[in-house]
């Protein structure tokens, strides 16, 4: 795809990038439904292996739901920027007059809407399946909205650094997992506190602060990673 004209306003550039990646995601519905299907399979099979005891399921549900959300994000993280790298669009975006990190953020936003937002909206159903107390469901949804956004941004760094590698999946996981662990801890703790009848606001505030920090810092790292991958 040729670079956008220098006279193209930034808002129009971002809108075009979002639409392009959105239409690309719609043409590959498997990439959208794979994380949701993975989430459903684990939540369905876990009670079969552990037993149907409601108290045990409710105790383990906060950690389980968040671990599965993290793993579901990893299943599609490696495909970020892959199509742009394969068809040469990434090199053209580097020559465009607008910052590369903004173009990358448009793709990450599509990734989050298709994966993270979908998981967050479907999470009440999974919470009911695992006997999670009803008072914890709002904290679960809100924590997943914040946490999956952070996970998508962190996944973008790993994807940018490994986009040019043929088998970069294992390396990508090694790069990003240490940065995802705090999100997992904050999110699971928020749901657990709410399930036990306590106020989860402090943990949600930590998730919000982490998401804000990731939003500010990761775009520059992603753009640098993409340049390194293309130059090599």
KOLVEXBA-653187 format. One record per residue (C-alpha): residue number from 1; residue in one letter; x, y, z. Coordinates in pm, whole numbers. Example, Ala and Ser with C-alpha at 12.3 -4.5 7.8 and 13.67 -1.06 7.14 Angstrom:
// residues 2
- num, residu, c1, c2, c3
- 1, a, 1230, -450, 780 .
- 2, s, 1367, -106, 714 .
This chain:
// residues 232
- num, residu, c1, c2, c3
- 1, x, 0, 0, 0 .
- 2, x, 146, 337, -97 .
- 3, x, 217, 582, 180 .
- 4, x, -48, 838, 260 .
- 5, x, -13, 1183, 116 .
- 6, x, 167, 1436, 337 .
- 7, x, -144, 1654, 312 .
- 8, x, -368, 1382, 460 .
- 9, x, -483, 1491, 806 .
- 10, x, -373, 1277, 1098 .
- 11, x, -731, 1188, 1192 .
- 12, x, -800, 1062, 839 .
- 13, x, -476, 864, 841 .
- 14, x, -568, 692, 1167 .
- 15, x, -922, 625, 1047 .
- 16, x, -792, 464, 729 .
- 17, x, -550, 248, 921 .
- 18, x, -820, 135, 1163 .
- 19, x, -1063, 53, 881 .
- 20, x, -795, -138, 690 .
- 21, x, -709, -359, 985 .
- 22, x, -1072, -393, 1087 .
- 23, x, -1171, -520, 743 .
- 24, x, -868, -751, 744 .
- 25, x, -978, -895, 1079 .
- 26, x, -1332, -948, 952 .
- 27, x, -1196, -1144, 657 .
- 28, x, -1030, -1382, 904 .
- 29, x, -1301, -1457, 1162 .
- 30, x, -1095, -1745, 1301 .
- 31, x, -847, -1497, 1447 .
- 32, x, -1135, -1331, 1630 .
- 33, x, -1309, -1639, 1761 .
- 34, x, -1002, -1846, 1847 .
- 35, x, -937, -1664, 2179 .
- 36, x, -1305, -1683, 2269 .
- 37, x, -1321, -2053, 2177 .
- 38, x, -1004, -2121, 2377 .
- 39, x, -1155, -1940, 2676 .
- 40, x, -1478, -2141, 2645 .
- 41, x, -1300, -2475, 2615 .
- 42, x, -1086, -2421, 2925 .
- 43, x, -1375, -2292, 3135 .
- 44, x, -1591, -2585, 3023 .
- 45, x, -1331, -2856, 3074 .
- 46, x, -1187, -2729, 3402 .
- 47, x, -1490, -2830, 3615 .
- 48, x, -1489, -3173, 3452 .
- 49, x, -1132, -3234, 3563 .
- 50, x, -1154, -3076, 3906 .
- 51, x, -1509, -3166, 3999 .
- 52, x, -1837, -2972, 4019 .
- 53, x, -1797, -2852, 4380 .
- 54, x, -1927, -2490, 4371 .
- 55, x, -1706, -2373, 4657 .
- 56, x, -1388, -2504, 4496 .
- 57, x, -1480, -2356, 4158 .
- 58, x, -1565, -2020, 4310 .
- 59, x, -1232, -2013, 4495 .
- 60, x, -1029, -2089, 4184 .
- 61, x, -1240, -1890, 3936 .
- 62, x, -1065, -1547, 3970 .
- 63, x, -719, -1682, 3897 .
- 64, x, -840, -1925, 3632 .
- 65, x, -1039, -1667, 3437 .
- 66, x, -743, -1431, 3430 .
- 67, x, -484, -1694, 3340 .
- 68, x, -700, -1806, 3049 .
- 69, x, -742, -1443, 2937 .
- 70, x, -365, -1401, 2932 .
- 71, x, -313, -1725, 2737 .
- 72, x, -590, -1632, 2494 .
- 73, x, -410, -1306, 2423 .
- 74, x, -90, -1496, 2355 .
- 75, x, -263, -1717, 2098 .
- 76, x, -315, -1422, 1863 .
- 77, x, -25, -1195, 1966 .
- 78, x, 211, -1342, 1708 .
- 79, x, -15, -1232, 1423 .
- 80, x, 13, -863, 1503 .
- 81, x, 190, -678, 1219 .
- 82, x, 247, -1008, 1034 .
- 83, x, 28, -921, 736 .
- 84, x, 180, -573, 701 .
- 85, x, 529, -721, 713 .
- 86, x, 443, -988, 455 .
- 87, x, 291, -756, 195 .
- 88, x, 537, -470, 238 .
- 89, x, 287, -229, 394 .
- 90, x, 505, -194, 700 .
- 91, x, 794, -50, 500 .
- 92, x, 557, 193, 330 .
- 93, x, 420, 307, 666 .
- 94, x, 775, 384, 778 .
- 95, x, 805, 621, 483 .
- 96, x, 473, 789, 556 .
- 97, x, 480, 1141, 701 .
- 98, x, 283, 1037, 1008 .
- 99, x, 445, 866, 1310 .
- 100, x, 481, 490, 1280 .
- 101, x, 366, 433, 1636 .
- 102, x, 24, 580, 1556 .
- 103, x, -23, 338, 1268 .
- 104, x, 81, 53, 1499 .
- 105, x, -164, 169, 1766 .
- 106, x, -448, 147, 1513 .
- 107, x, -373, -223, 1459 .
- 108, x, -338, -288, 1832 .
- 109, x, -673, -119, 1893 .
- 110, x, -836, -353, 1641 .
- 111, x, -663, -648, 1809 .
- 112, x, -800, -541, 2147 .
- 113, x, -1154, -485, 2020 .
- 114, x, -1163, -824, 1849 .
- 115, x, -998, -1019, 2132 .
- 116, x, -984, -835, 2465 .
- 117, x, -1314, -650, 2445 .
- 118, x, -1491, -964, 2325 .
- 119, x, -1352, -1166, 2617 .
- 120, x, -1451, -897, 2866 .
- 121, x, -1808, -883, 2737 .
- 122, x, -1840, -1263, 2737 .
- 123, x, -1680, -1306, 3080 .
- 124, x, -2007, -1290, 3283 .
- 125, x, -2119, -1612, 3115 .
- 126, x, -1790, -1783, 3200 .
- 127, x, -1810, -1648, 3556 .
- 128, x, -2151, -1808, 3600 .
- 129, x, -2018, -2138, 3465 .
- 130, x, -1746, -2134, 3733 .
- 131, x, -1987, -2035, 4013 .
- 132, x, -1820, -1698, 4069 .
- 133, x, -2026, -1488, 4314 .
- 134, x, -2246, -1239, 4134 .
- 135, x, -2100, -941, 4322 .
- 136, x, -1761, -1012, 4162 .
- 137, x, -1884, -1003, 3801 .
- 138, x, -1865, -621, 3758 .
- 139, x, -1506, -625, 3888 .
- 140, x, -1426, -912, 3651 .
- 141, x, -1559, -726, 3347 .
- 142, x, -1396, -395, 3440 .
- 143, x, -1063, -558, 3523 .
- 144, x, -1063, -745, 3193 .
- 145, x, -1138, -425, 3000 .
- 146, x, -837, -256, 3156 .
- 147, x, -613, -560, 3172 .
- 148, x, -664, -689, 2820 .
- 149, x, -580, -344, 2684 .
- 150, x, -249, -361, 2872 .
- 151, x, -193, -716, 2748 .
- 152, x, -254, -611, 2387 .
- 153, x, -4, -325, 2418 .
- 154, x, 259, -549, 2575 .
- 155, x, 195, -814, 2310 .
- 156, x, 258, -544, 2049 .
- 157, x, 614, -498, 2173 .
- 158, x, 691, -868, 2143 .
- 159, x, 520, -892, 1805 .
- 160, x, 716, -593, 1675 .
- 161, x, 1049, -746, 1778 .
- 162, x, 971, -1092, 1633 .
- 163, x, 764, -1003, 1326 .
- 164, x, 1052, -1087, 1091 .
- 165, x, 1130, -1425, 1249 .
- 166, x, 993, -1745, 1102 .
- 167, x, 943, -1914, 1441 .
- 168, x, 925, -1630, 1685 .
- 169, x, 640, -1761, 1898 .
- 170, x, 854, -1896, 2182 .
- 171, x, 1076, -1586, 2182 .
- 172, x, 770, -1361, 2184 .
- 173, x, 637, -1536, 2496 .
- 174, x, 972, -1502, 2673 .
- 175, x, 984, -1130, 2594 .
- 176, x, 636, -1031, 2703 .
- 177, x, 535, -1271, 2981 .
- 178, x, 736, -1094, 3257 .
- 179, x, 553, -770, 3175 .
- 180, x, 215, -946, 3171 .
- 181, x, 251, -1101, 3517 .
- 182, x, 167, -776, 3706 .
- 183, x, -152, -744, 3501 .
- 184, x, -244, -1101, 3592 .
- 185, x, -180, -1039, 3962 .
- 186, x, -375, -712, 3974 .
- 187, x, -669, -848, 3775 .
- 188, x, -704, -1177, 3965 .
- 189, x, -667, -996, 4299 .
- 190, x, -942, -748, 4208 .
- 191, x, -1184, -1027, 4123 .
- 192, x, -1088, -1226, 4434 .
- 193, x, -1141, -926, 4662 .
- 194, x, -1483, -863, 4511 .
- 195, x, -1577, -1230, 4538 .
- 196, x, -1490, -1224, 4908 .
- 197, x, -1709, -919, 4965 .
- 198, x, -1430, -660, 4991 .
- 199, x, -1365, -343, 4795 .
- 200, x, -1162, -410, 4479 .
- 201, x, -1108, -41, 4397 .
- 202, x, -739, -39, 4493 .
- 203, x, -657, -329, 4261 .
- 204, x, -862, -178, 3980 .
- 205, x, -676, 150, 4032 .
- 206, x, -346, -33, 3993 .
- 207, x, -476, -192, 3673 .
- 208, x, -581, 150, 3546 .
- 209, x, -242, 301, 3629 .
- 210, x, -65, 12, 3453 .
- 211, x, -288, 54, 3148 .
- 212, x, -217, 428, 3140 .
- 213, x, 157, 371, 3171 .
- 214, x, 145, 109, 2895 .
- 215, x, -52, 345, 2669 .
- 216, x, 211, 615, 2712 .
- 217, x, 528, 405, 2691 .
- 218, x, 464, 107, 2465 .
- 219, x, 390, 288, 2134 .
- 220, x, 745, 422, 2113 .
- 221, x, 886, 78, 2198 .
- 222, x, 664, -85, 1937 .
- 223, x, 774, 159, 1666 .
- 224, x, 1140, 101, 1755 .
- 225, x, 1088, -275, 1748 .
- 226, x, 927, -259, 1404 .
- 227, x, 1215, -54, 1266 .
- 228, x, 1466, -300, 1406 .
- 229, x, 1279, -595, 1253 .
- 230, x, 1250, -434, 910 .
- 231, x, 1612, -313, 904 .
- 232, x, 1732, -665, 987 .
